[in-house]
Amino acid sequence: MEASTSNSPIKLQILVGREWRNPDGIEEVRKLLASLGVEPTVSGLATISAEVGAEQFESLFGVKAGETEPGASGGRGSTDLPVPERLGKYVVSMSVAPPHIYLQN
């Protein structure tokens, strides 16, 4: 996997706290993510997938794009991210989504 560039969004996974795992709670977290410049893409009962540009990623998490991505050169090997203060009440954890592995027949 190549390090992300400003042209390719970084995919995130967000685990929502147990008390917010309902339609209203998920919607509230989606709105907060959008207000932080993170674009929610898909959500389930407990998680939200999202995308963010490299510059906004660095601004939110204090690390350069690619430093936390699995397989990225110079990567730390961990995909865990600090939860922005504004989301702390709602979110248990945030991480860079691992790359998909496509299997061929």
TORTORKE-912024 format. One record per atom (N, C-alpha, C, O): residue number from 1; residue in three letters; z, y, x. Coordinates in nm, 2 decimals, padded with zeros to 4 digits. Example, Ala and Ser with C-alpha at 12.3 -4.5 7.8 and 13.67 -1.06 7.14 Angstrom:
! TORTORKE-912024
  sekol  tormi       w       v       u
      1    Ala   00.78  -00.57   01.32
      1    Ala   00.78  -00.45   01.23
      1    Ala   00.78  -00.33   01.32
      1    Ala   00.85  -00.33   01.42
      2    Ser   00.71  -00.22   01.28
      2    Ser   00.71  -00.11   01.37
      2    Ser   00.79   00.00   01.29
      2    Ser   00.80   00.11   01.34
! end
This chain:
! TORTORKE-912024
  sekol  tormi       w       v       u
      1    Met   00.00  -00.12   00.08
      1    Met   00.00   00.00   00.00
      1    Met   00.00   00.12   00.09
      1    Met   00.08   00.13   00.18
      2    Glu  -00.08   00.22   00.05
      2    Glu  -00.09   00.34   00.13
      2    Glu   00.02   00.44   00.08
      2    Glu   00.05   00.44  -00.04
      3    Ala   00.06   00.53   00.17
      3    Ala   00.15   00.63   00.13
      3    Ala   00.08   00.72   00.02
      3    Ala  -00.04   00.75   00.03
      4    Ser   00.16   00.77  -00.07
      4    Ser   00.11   00.85  -00.18
      4    Ser   00.06   00.98  -00.12
      4    Ser   00.12   01.04  -00.03
      5    Thr  -00.04   01.04  -00.18
      5    Thr  -00.09   01.17  -00.15
      5    Thr  -00.07   01.26  -00.27
      5    Thr  -00.03   01.21  -00.38
      6    Ser  -00.09   01.39  -00.26
      6    Ser  -00.08   01.48  -00.37
      6    Ser  -00.17   01.45  -00.48
      6    Ser  -00.15   01.50  -00.59
      7    Asn  -00.28   01.37  -00.45
      7    Asn  -00.38   01.33  -00.56
      7    Asn  -00.34   01.21  -00.64
      7    Asn  -00.39   01.19  -00.75
      8    Ser  -00.25   01.13  -00.59
      8    Ser  -00.21   01.01  -00.66
      8    Ser  -00.06   01.02  -00.70
      8    Ser   00.03   01.04  -00.62
      9    Pro  -00.04   01.01  -00.83
      9    Pro   00.10   01.02  -00.88
      9    Pro   00.19   00.90  -00.83
      9    Pro   00.14   00.79  -00.81
     10    Ile   00.31   00.93  -00.82
     10    Ile   00.41   00.83  -00.78
     10    Ile   00.47   00.78  -00.91
     10    Ile   00.52   00.85  -00.99
     11    Lys   00.47   00.65  -00.92
     11    Lys   00.52   00.58  -01.04
     11    Lys   00.67   00.56  -01.02
     11    Lys   00.72   00.51  -00.92
     12    Leu   00.74   00.59  -01.13
     12    Leu   00.89   00.58  -01.13
     12    Leu   00.93   00.49  -01.24
     12    Leu   00.87   00.47  -01.34
     13    Gln   01.05   00.42  -01.22
     13    Gln   01.12   00.35  -01.33
     13    Gln   01.25   00.41  -01.35
     13    Gln   01.33   00.43  -01.25
     14    Ile   01.29   00.43  -01.47
     14    Ile   01.42   00.50  -01.51
     14    Ile   01.49   00.40  -01.60
     14    Ile   01.44   00.36  -01.70
     15    Leu   01.62   00.37  -01.56
     15    Leu   01.71   00.29  -01.64
     15    Leu   01.80   00.38  -01.71
     15    Leu   01.88   00.45  -01.65
     16    Val   01.79   00.38  -01.85
     16    Val   01.87   00.46  -01.93
     16    Val   02.01   00.40  -01.95
     16    Val   02.02   00.28  -01.97
     17    Gly   02.12   00.48  -01.96
     17    Gly   02.25   00.44  -01.98
     17    Gly   02.26   00.37  -02.12
     17    Gly   02.19   00.40  -02.21
     18    Arg   02.35   00.27  -02.13
     18    Arg   02.37   00.19  -02.25
     18    Arg   02.38   00.27  -02.37
     18    Arg   02.32   00.24  -02.48
     19    Glu   02.46   00.38  -02.37
     19    Glu   02.49   00.46  -02.49
     19    Glu   02.37   00.54  -02.54
     19    Glu   02.37   00.59  -02.65
     20    Trp   02.27   00.55  -02.45
     20    Trp   02.15   00.63  -02.48
     20    Trp   02.03   00.54  -02.52
     20    Trp   01.92   00.59  -02.53
     21    Arg   02.05   00.41  -02.52
     21    Arg   01.94   00.31  -02.55
     21    Arg   01.92   00.30  -02.70
     21    Arg   01.94   00.19  -02.76
     22    Asn   01.87   00.41  -02.76
     22    Asn   01.83   00.41  -02.90
     22    Asn   01.71   00.51  -02.90
     22    Asn   01.69   00.58  -02.81
     23    Pro   01.64   00.51  -03.01
     23    Pro   01.52   00.60  -03.02
     23    Pro   01.55   00.75  -02.99
     23    Pro   01.47   00.81  -02.92
     24    Asp   01.66   00.80  -03.04
     24    Asp   01.70   00.94  -03.01
     24    Asp   01.73   00.96  -02.87
     24    Asp   01.69   01.06  -02.81
     25    Gly   01.81   00.87  -02.81
     25    Gly   01.84   00.88  -02.67
     25    Gly   01.72   00.87  -02.57
     25    Gly   01.71   00.95  -02.48
     26    Ile   01.64   00.78  -02.60
     26    Ile   01.51   00.76  -02.52
     26    Ile   01.43   00.89  -02.53
     26    Ile   01.38   00.94  -02.43
     27    Glu   01.42   00.94  -02.65
     27    Glu   01.34   01.07  -02.67
     27    Glu   01.40   01.18  -02.59
     27    Glu   01.33   01.27  -02.53
     28    Glu   01.53   01.19  -02.59
     28    Glu   01.60   01.30  -02.52
     28    Glu   01.58   01.29  -02.37
     28    Glu   01.55   01.39  -02.30
     29    Val   01.58   01.17  -02.32
     29    Val   01.55   01.15  -02.17
     29    Val   01.41   01.18  -02.14
     29    Val   01.38   01.24  -02.04
     30    Arg   01.32   01.14  -02.23
     30    Arg   01.18   01.17  -02.21
     30    Arg   01.16   01.32  -02.20
     30    Arg   01.08   01.37  -02.12
     31    Lys   01.22   01.40  -02.29
     31    Lys   01.21   01.55  -02.29
     31    Lys   01.27   01.60  -02.16
     31    Lys   01.21   01.70  -02.10
     32    Leu   01.38   01.55  -02.12
     32    Leu   01.44   01.60  -01.99
     32    Leu   01.35   01.57  -01.87
     32    Leu   01.34   01.66  -01.78
     33    Leu   01.29   01.46  -01.87
     33    Leu   01.20   01.42  -01.76
     33    Leu   01.09   01.52  -01.76
     33    Leu   01.05   01.57  -01.65
     34    Ala   01.03   01.54  -01.87
     34    Ala   00.91   01.64  -01.88
     34    Ala   00.95   01.77  -01.83
     34    Ala   00.87   01.84  -01.77
     35    Ser   01.07   01.82  -01.87
     35    Ser   01.12   01.95  -01.82
     35    Ser   01.14   01.96  -01.67
     35    Ser   01.14   02.07  -01.62
     36    Leu   01.15   01.85  -01.61
     36    Leu   01.17   01.84  -01.46
     36    Leu   01.03   01.82  -01.39
     36    Leu   01.03   01.81  -01.27
     37    Gly   00.92   01.81  -01.47
     37    Gly   00.79   01.79  -01.41
     37    Gly   00.76   01.65  -01.39
     37    Gly   00.66   01.62  -01.32
     38    Val   00.83   01.56  -01.46
     38    Val   00.80   01.41  -01.45
     38    Val   00.74   01.38  -01.58
     38    Val   00.79   01.41  -01.69
     39    Glu   00.62   01.31  -01.58
     39    Glu   00.55   01.27  -01.70
     39    Glu   00.59   01.13  -01.74
     39    Glu   00.55   01.03  -01.68
     40    Pro   00.66   01.12  -01.85
     40    Pro   00.69   00.98  -01.90
     40    Pro   00.56   00.92  -01.95
     40    Pro   00.48   00.98  -02.01
     41    Thr   00.55   00.79  -01.92
     41    Thr   00.42   00.72  -01.96
     41    Thr   00.45   00.61  -02.07
     41    Thr   00.39   00.62  -02.17
     42    Val   00.55   00.53  -02.05
     42    Val   00.58   00.42  -02.14
     42    Val   00.73   00.41  -02.15
     42    Val   00.80   00.43  -02.04
     43    Ser   00.79   00.37  -02.26
     43    Ser   00.93   00.35  -02.27
     43    Ser   00.96   00.22  -02.35
     43    Ser   00.88   00.19  -02.44
     44    Gly   01.07   00.16  -02.32
     44    Gly   01.12   00.05  -02.40
     44    Gly   01.25   00.08  -02.45
     44    Gly   01.29   00.19  -02.47
     45    Leu   01.33  -00.03  -02.48
     45    Leu   01.47  -00.01  -02.53
     45    Leu   01.56   00.05  -02.43
     45    Leu   01.66   00.11  -02.46
     46    Ala   01.54   00.01  -02.30
     46    Ala   01.64   00.05  -02.19
     46    Ala   01.57   00.13  -02.08
     46    Ala   01.64   00.18  -02.00
     47    Thr   01.44   00.13  -02.07
     47    Thr   01.38   00.19  -01.95
     47    Thr   01.26   00.28  -01.99
     47    Thr   01.21   00.27  -02.10
     48    Ile   01.23   00.37  -01.90
     48    Ile   01.12   00.46  -01.92
     48    Ile   01.04   00.45  -01.79
     48    Ile   01.10   00.46  -01.68
     49    Ser   00.91   00.44  -01.80
     49    Ser   00.82   00.45  -01.68
     49    Ser   00.76   00.59  -01.68
     49    Ser   00.74   00.65  -01.79
     50    Ala   00.74   00.64  -01.56
     50    Ala   00.69   00.78  -01.55
     50    Ala   00.61   00.80  -01.43
     50    Ala   00.61   00.71  -01.34
     51    Glu   00.55   00.91  -01.42
     51    Glu   00.47   00.95  -01.30
     51    Glu   00.51   01.09  -01.26
     51    Glu   00.54   01.17  -01.34
     52    Val   00.50   01.12  -01.13
     52    Val   00.53   01.25  -01.08
     52    Val   00.44   01.27  -00.95
     52    Val   00.41   01.18  -00.88
     53    Gly   00.40   01.40  -00.94
     53    Gly   00.32   01.43  -00.82
     53    Gly   00.40   01.44  -00.69
     53    Gly   00.53   01.45  -00.70
     54    Ala   00.34   01.43  -00.58
     54    Ala   00.41   01.42  -00.45
     54    Ala   00.50   01.54  -00.43
     54    Ala   00.61   01.53  -00.38
     55    Glu   00.45   01.66  -00.45
     55    Glu   00.53   01.78  -00.43
     55    Glu   00.65   01.79  -00.52
     55    Glu   00.76   01.82  -00.47
     56    Gln   00.64   01.75  -00.65
     56    Gln   00.75   01.76  -00.74
     56    Gln   00.85   01.65  -00.70
     56    Gln   00.97   01.66  -00.71
     57    Phe   00.80   01.53  -00.65
     57    Phe   00.88   01.42  -00.61
     57    Phe   00.97   01.47  -00.50
     57    Phe   01.09   01.44  -00.50
     58    Glu   00.91   01.53  -00.40
     58    Glu   00.99   01.58  -00.28
     58    Glu   01.09   01.68  -00.33
     58    Glu   01.21   01.68  -00.28
     59    Ser   01.06   01.77  -00.42
     59    Ser   01.15   01.88  -00.47
     59    Ser   01.26   01.81  -00.54
     59    Ser   01.38   01.86  -00.53
     60    Leu   01.24   01.71  -00.63
     60    Leu   01.34   01.65  -00.71
     60    Leu   01.44   01.56  -00.63
     60    Leu   01.56   01.57  -00.65
     61    Phe   01.38   01.49  -00.54
     61    Phe   01.46   01.38  -00.47
     61    Phe   01.49   01.41  -00.32
     61    Phe   01.57   01.34  -00.26
     62    Gly   01.43   01.51  -00.27
     62    Gly   01.47   01.55  -00.13
     62    Gly   01.41   01.46  -00.02
     62    Gly   01.46   01.46   00.09
     63    Val   01.31   01.38  -00.06
     63    Val   01.24   01.29   00.04
     63    Val   01.09   01.31   00.02
     63    Val   01.05   01.34  -00.09
     64    Lys   01.02   01.29   00.12
     64    Lys   00.87   01.30   00.12
     64    Lys   00.82   01.18   00.05
     64    Lys   00.87   01.07   00.06
     65    Ala   00.71   01.20  -00.02
     65    Ala   00.64   01.09  -00.09
     65    Ala   00.60   00.99   00.02
     65    Ala   00.55   01.02   00.12
     66    Gly   00.62   00.86  -00.01
     66    Gly   00.59   00.75   00.08
     66    Gly   00.72   00.71   00.16
     66    Gly   00.71   00.59   00.21
     67    Glu   00.82   00.79   00.17
     67    Glu   00.94   00.75   00.25
     67    Glu   01.02   00.64   00.18
     67    Glu   01.09   00.57   00.25
     68    Thr   01.01   00.63   00.05
     68    Thr   01.09   00.53  -00.02
     68    Thr   01.00   00.42  -00.08
     68    Thr   01.05   00.33  -00.15
     69    Glu   00.87   00.43  -00.06
     69    Glu   00.78   00.33  -00.12
     69    Glu   00.78   00.20  -00.04
     69    Glu   00.76   00.20   00.08
     70    Pro   00.79   00.09  -00.11
     70    Pro   00.78  -00.04  -00.04
     70    Pro   00.64  -00.05   00.04
     70    Pro   00.54  -00.02  -00.02
     71    Gly   00.65  -00.09   00.16
     71    Gly   00.53  -00.11   00.24
     71    Gly   00.46   00.01   00.30
     71    Gly   00.37   00.00   00.37
     72    Ala   00.52   00.13   00.27
     72    Ala   00.46   00.25   00.32
     72    Ala   00.50   00.26   00.47
     72    Ala   00.61   00.22   00.51
     73    Ser   00.41   00.31   00.55
     73    Ser   00.44   00.32   00.69
     73    Ser   00.56   00.42   00.71
     73    Ser   00.55   00.53   00.65
     74    Gly   00.66   00.38   00.78
     74    Gly   00.77   00.47   00.80
     74    Gly   00.87   00.46   00.68
     74    Gly   00.96   00.54   00.68
     75    Gly   00.84   00.37   00.59
     75    Gly   00.92   00.37   00.47
     75    Gly   01.06   00.32   00.50
     75    Gly   01.08   00.25   00.60
     76    Arg   01.16   00.35   00.42
     76    Arg   01.29   00.31   00.44
     76    Arg   01.32   00.17   00.39
     76    Arg   01.43   00.11   00.42
     77    Gly   01.23   00.11   00.31
     77    Gly   01.25  -00.02   00.25
     77    Gly   01.33  -00.02   00.12
     77    Gly   01.34  -00.12   00.06
     78    Ser   01.38   00.09   00.08
     78    Ser   01.45   00.10  -00.05
     78    Ser   01.37   00.19  -00.14
     78    Ser   01.31   00.29  -00.10
     79    Thr   01.38   00.15  -00.27
     79    Thr   01.31   00.23  -00.37
     79    Thr   01.40   00.31  -00.45
     79    Thr   01.36   00.39  -00.54
     80    Asp   01.53   00.30  -00.43
     80    Asp   01.63   00.37  -00.51
     80    Asp   01.62   00.52  -00.48
     80    Asp   01.61   00.56  -00.36
     81    Leu   01.64   00.60  -00.58
     81    Leu   01.64   00.74  -00.57
     81    Leu   01.76   00.80  -00.63
     81    Leu   01.83   00.74  -00.72
     82    Pro   01.80   00.92  -00.58
     82    Pro   01.92   00.99  -00.64
     82    Pro   01.88   01.04  -00.78
     82    Pro   01.77   01.09  -00.80
     83    Val   01.97   01.02  -00.87
     83    Val   01.94   01.07  -01.01
     83    Val   01.97   01.22  -01.01
     83    Val   02.08   01.27  -00.98
     84    Pro   01.87   01.30  -01.05
     84    Pro   01.89   01.45  -01.06
     84    Pro   02.01   01.48  -01.15
     84    Pro   02.03   01.41  -01.25
     85    Glu   02.08   01.58  -01.12
     85    Glu   02.20   01.61  -01.19
     85    Glu   02.18   01.63  -01.34
     85    Glu   02.26   01.59  -01.42
     86    Arg   02.07   01.69  -01.37
     86    Arg   02.04   01.71  -01.51
     86    Arg   02.02   01.58  -01.60
     86    Arg   02.04   01.58  -01.72
     87    Leu   02.00   01.47  -01.53
     87    Leu   01.98   01.34  -01.59
     87    Leu   02.10   01.25  -01.58
     87    Leu   02.11   01.15  -01.64
     88    Gly   02.20   01.30  -01.50
     88    Gly   02.31   01.21  -01.47
     88    Gly   02.39   01.15  -01.59
     88    Gly   02.44   01.04  -01.59
     89    Lys   02.39   01.23  -01.70
     89    Lys   02.46   01.19  -01.82
     89    Lys   02.39   01.07  -01.89
     89    Lys   02.45   00.99  -01.96
     90    Tyr   02.26   01.07  -01.87
     90    Tyr   02.17   00.97  -01.95
     90    Tyr   02.12   00.86  -01.87
     90    Tyr   02.09   00.75  -01.93
     91    Val   02.11   00.87  -01.74
     91    Val   02.03   00.77  -01.66
     91    Val   02.13   00.70  -01.56
     91    Val   02.21   00.76  -01.49
     92    Val   02.11   00.57  -01.56
     92    Val   02.19   00.48  -01.46
     92    Val   02.13   00.48  -01.33
     92    Val   02.19   00.50  -01.23
     93    Ser   01.99   00.47  -01.32
     93    Ser   01.92   00.46  -01.19
     93    Ser   01.78   00.50  -01.21
     93    Ser   01.72   00.49  -01.32
     94    Met   01.72   00.54  -01.10
     94    Met   01.58   00.58  -01.09
     94    Met   01.53   00.51  -00.96
     94    Met   01.60   00.51  -00.86
     95    Ser   01.40   00.47  -00.97
     95    Ser   01.35   00.41  -00.85
     95    Ser   01.19   00.42  -00.85
     95    Ser   01.13   00.45  -00.96
     96    Val   01.14   00.41  -00.73
     96    Val   00.99   00.41  -00.72
     96    Val   00.95   00.27  -00.77
     96    Val   01.00   00.17  -00.72
     97    Ala   00.85   00.26  -00.86
     97    Ala   00.80   00.13  -00.90
     97    Ala   00.74   00.06  -00.79
     97    Ala   00.66   00.11  -00.71
     98    Pro   00.77  -00.07  -00.78
     98    Pro   00.70  -00.15  -00.68
     98    Pro   00.55  -00.17  -00.71
     98    Pro   00.51  -00.16  -00.82
     99    Pro   00.47  -00.19  -00.61
     99    Pro   00.33  -00.20  -00.63
     99    Pro   00.30  -00.33  -00.71
     99    Pro   00.38  -00.43  -00.70
    100    His   00.20  -00.33  -00.79
    100    His   00.16  -00.45  -00.86
    100    His   00.08  -00.54  -00.77
    100    His   00.01  -00.49  -00.68
    101    Ile   00.10  -00.67  -00.78
    101    Ile   00.03  -00.77  -00.71
    101    Ile  -00.07  -00.84  -00.81
    101    Ile  -00.02  -00.90  -00.90
    102    Tyr  -00.19  -00.83  -00.78
    102    Tyr  -00.29  -00.89  -00.87
    102    Tyr  -00.33  -01.02  -00.81
    102    Tyr  -00.37  -01.04  -00.70
    103    Leu  -00.32  -01.12  -00.90
    103    Leu  -00.35  -01.26  -00.86
    103    Leu  -00.49  -01.29  -00.90
    103    Leu  -00.54  -01.25  -01.01
    104    Gln  -00.56  -01.36  -00.82
    104    Gln  -00.70  -01.40  -00.85
    104    Gln  -00.70  -01.55  -00.88
    104    Gln  -00.63  -01.62  -00.82
    105    Asn  -00.79  -01.58  -00.97
    105    Asn  -00.81  -01.73  -01.00
    105    Asn  -00.89  -01.80  -00.90
    105    Asn  -00.91  -01.92  -00.91
! end
